[in-house]
Amino acid sequence: MRKYLLLHILALFFIQPALSQEKKEKTKQDDIQVDKRFKGAIIAGMNLTQVDGDEVYGFKKIGFNGGFAAIIPLFHRFSLSIETIFNQKGAYCKYPIYVGDTQPIPYYKLELNYLDVPVLIMFEDKSTWTFGTGLSWGALVGKKEMEHGSWIDSNLVKYPYRRGDLQWLFDIRFRIWKHLKFNLRYSYTLTPIRYREFNNGVSQWGRNQYNNVITFRLLYILNEKYLPPRYKFTKKKKTKPLTTPASTPKK
């Protein structure tokens, strides 16, 4: 019995350091994929947008989405992303939606330009996929609206649209090459940007309006230290051929 106990103690004595070393190496490998640096990003892409509540349907308005971002590491694989972007939203409908309407085209066109500041909590999975969600506050800096081929006169003082736009965001990013990532984002307004009344000559009604946006972007990450193994390239060391010592002739 004492022999077995002694064997167990000796086994633990030799196995424990090995397990500890293996755990340290595994932790070290995991840490390689977790970037603790403060990073930046250059952003450029496009929006497909519509305004819910304007009686015009479809993501037919194309706009620009671009700017800069700061990425702050939090803990493990989580980070905080803060952006400053120029964001074009709105709606578009070329042909009349009512039968018999013969007025000039386009039937309706709305251009809303915002300076947005999105703040997101991000989670990075093995330095390839990144998922995030958060809120964005946008300041309206420009607006153009057209109905039946004619621009509607408006200015920044008397505005039917609210000067601020609070949106919820859902964000997916995928690394396509080294520091370059593809970004798919969906955002929706939480508070109405306008209340509008409609009249078709028979009845009258009113609806709240909300920005509804699908975004496609490219992000170039700055000051990124760690990359997945498949994006790391190491130069092969030249190996010298093995040489056998020349045999000395026998005397």
C-alpha positions in Angstrom: 0.0 0.0 0.0 2.8 2.4 0.9 4.6 1.5 -2.4 1.4 2.5 -4.4 1.1 5.8 -2.4 4.8 6.6 -3.0 4.3 5.9 -6.8 1.3 8.3 -6.9 3.3 11.0 -5.1 6.2 10.6 -7.5 3.9 10.6 -10.6 2.2 13.9 -9.4 5.7 15.4 -8.7 6.8 14.8 -12.3 3.4 15.2 -14.2 2.4 18.5 -12.5 5.3 20.6 -13.9 4.6 19.2 -17.4 0.9 20.1 -17.2 1.8 23.6 -16.0 4.3 24.1 -18.8 1.7 22.9 -21.3 -0.9 25.3 -19.9 1.6 28.2 -20.1 2.4 27.4 -23.7 -1.3 27.1 -24.6 -2.0 30.4 -22.9 0.9 32.0 -24.7 -0.5 30.7 -28.1 -4.0 32.1 -27.3 -2.5 35.5 -26.3 -0.8 35.8 -29.7 -4.3 36.1 -31.2 -5.4 38.7 -28.8 -4.2 42.2 -29.8 -3.9 44.5 -26.8 -2.8 47.5 -28.8 -4.7 50.7 -29.4 -5.6 50.5 -33.1 -7.1 52.8 -35.7 -9.0 52.2 -38.9 -9.6 54.0 -42.3 -13.2 53.3 -43.5 -14.8 53.7 -46.9 -18.0 52.1 -48.3 -21.6 52.6 -49.4 -25.1 52.6 -48.0 -28.3 51.2 -49.3 -31.1 53.1 -47.5 -34.8 53.7 -47.2 -37.0 55.8 -44.9 -39.7 53.8 -43.2 -43.0 55.8 -43.0 -42.5 57.8 -46.2 -44.9 55.6 -48.3 -41.9 54.8 -50.6 -40.4 51.3 -50.3 -37.1 49.6 -51.1 -33.4 50.2 -50.3 -33.0 52.2 -53.5 -31.1 55.2 -52.3 -27.3 54.8 -52.6 -25.0 56.9 -50.3 -21.4 57.2 -49.1 -20.2 55.9 -45.8 -16.6 56.7 -44.7 -14.4 58.1 -42.1 -12.1 57.0 -39.3 -12.3 54.7 -36.2 -10.4 54.1 -33.0 -10.3 50.6 -31.5 -9.6 50.4 -27.8 -8.9 46.9 -26.3 -11.0 46.0 -23.2 -10.5 42.4 -22.0 -9.8 39.1 -23.7 -11.2 39.4 -27.2 -13.5 42.4 -26.6 -12.8 45.9 -27.7 -14.5 49.3 -28.0 -14.9 50.9 -31.4 -15.5 54.6 -31.7 -16.0 56.0 -35.2 -16.4 59.4 -36.8 -18.0 59.0 -40.2 -19.8 61.0 -42.9 -23.0 59.0 -43.6 -25.5 59.6 -46.4 -29.0 58.3 -45.9 -32.4 58.9 -47.5 -34.9 57.4 -49.9 -35.6 57.2 -53.7 -38.5 56.3 -56.0 -38.3 57.1 -59.7 -41.8 56.3 -60.8 -45.2 57.3 -59.3 -46.7 54.8 -56.8 -50.2 55.8 -57.6 -51.9 54.7 -60.8 -52.7 57.6 -63.2 -50.1 60.0 -61.7 -48.5 61.8 -64.7 -46.3 64.3 -62.9 -42.6 64.5 -63.7 -40.1 62.0 -62.4 -38.4 61.2 -60.1 -41.5 60.7 -58.0 -39.5 61.2 -54.7 -35.9 61.7 -53.7 -34.5 62.4 -50.2 -30.9 63.0 -49.4 -29.9 63.2 -45.7 -26.3 63.8 -44.8 -25.1 63.1 -41.3 -22.0 63.3 -39.3 -22.2 60.1 -37.2 -20.4 58.9 -34.1 -21.0 55.1 -33.7 -19.9 53.5 -30.5 -19.8 49.6 -30.5 -18.7 46.8 -28.3 -16.8 44.3 -30.5 -15.9 40.6 -30.1 -13.1 39.2 -32.3 -13.1 35.4 -33.0 -9.6 34.1 -33.9 -8.6 37.3 -35.6 -10.9 36.6 -38.6 -14.5 37.3 -37.7 -15.6 40.3 -35.6 -19.1 40.9 -34.3 -20.4 44.0 -32.7 -23.4 46.0 -31.6 -23.9 49.5 -30.2 -25.5 52.9 -30.7 -24.8 55.8 -33.1 -25.6 59.5 -32.7 -25.8 61.5 -35.9 -26.0 65.2 -36.5 -27.9 66.3 -39.6 -25.5 68.5 -41.7 -27.3 68.6 -45.0 -30.6 67.8 -46.7 -32.2 67.8 -50.1 -35.8 66.7 -50.9 -37.5 66.3 -54.3 -41.1 65.5 -55.1 -42.4 65.1 -58.7 -39.2 66.3 -60.2 -39.0 69.6 -58.2 -36.7 70.4 -55.2 -38.5 71.4 -52.0 -37.2 74.6 -50.5 -35.8 74.1 -47.0 -32.9 75.3 -44.8 -31.1 74.4 -41.6 -33.3 76.8 -39.5 -36.7 75.6 -40.4 -36.3 71.8 -40.7 -39.1 69.2 -41.0 -36.4 66.6 -40.1 -34.9 66.4 -36.6 -31.3 67.6 -36.3 -30.2 64.4 -34.5 -30.5 60.7 -35.4 -30.1 58.0 -32.7 -29.6 54.6 -34.3 -29.0 51.0 -33.1 -26.2 49.1 -35.0 -25.4 45.5 -35.7 -21.9 44.9 -37.2 -20.0 42.0 -38.8 -16.5 42.2 -40.0 -14.4 39.6 -41.9 -10.7 39.7 -42.6 -10.1 39.3 -46.4 -6.4 40.1 -46.5 -3.9 40.9 -43.7 -5.1 44.3 -42.3 -8.0 44.7 -44.7 -11.5 43.8 -43.5 -14.9 43.6 -45.2 -17.7 45.1 -43.1 -21.5 44.5 -43.3 -23.6 46.7 -41.0 -27.3 47.2 -40.4 -28.7 50.2 -38.6 -32.1 51.5 -37.7 -33.3 54.7 -36.1 -34.7 54.4 -32.5 -36.4 57.8 -32.4 -38.4 59.2 -35.4 -36.5 61.6 -37.6 -39.8 63.3 -38.7 -43.6 63.1 -38.4 -45.3 63.6 -41.8 -48.9 63.9 -42.9 -50.1 62.5 -46.2 -53.1 63.4 -48.3 -54.1 61.5 -51.4 -57.2 63.6 -52.1 -59.5 61.0 -50.5 -58.1 60.5 -47.0 -55.5 62.0 -44.8 -53.1 60.2 -42.4 -49.8 60.7 -40.6 -46.7 58.5 -40.0 -43.4 58.7 -38.1 -40.3 58.2 -40.2 -37.2 56.2 -39.5 -33.9 55.7 -41.2 -33.3 52.1 -42.3 -29.7 51.4 -43.6 -27.7 48.5 -44.9 -23.9 49.3 -45.2 -21.1 47.7 -47.1 -17.6 48.9 -46.2 -13.9 48.2 -46.3 -11.7 48.8 -43.2 -7.9 49.1 -43.2 -6.7 48.4 -39.6 -3.7 50.5 -38.4 -1.2 49.4 -35.7 -2.4 45.8 -35.7 0.3 43.5 -34.3 -1.1 40.0 -34.5 -2.5 38.2 -37.5 -3.9 34.7 -38.1 -1.1 32.2 -39.0 -2.2 32.0 -42.6 -1.4 35.7 -43.1 2.1 35.4 -41.6 5.0 34.9 -44.0 8.4 33.9 -42.8 11.5 33.7 -45.0 12.9 30.2 -45.4 16.4 29.9 -44.0 18.9 28.6 -46.5 20.4 25.4 -45.2 24.0 24.5 -46.1 24.5 21.0 -47.5 26.1 18.6 -45.1 29.8 18.0 -45.9 31.6 14.9 -44.8 35.2 15.4 -43.7 37.7 14.3 -46.3 39.3 11.0 -45.5 43.0 11.1 -44.9 45.1 8.6 -46.8 46.7 5.9 -44.7 50.4 6.1 -44.3 
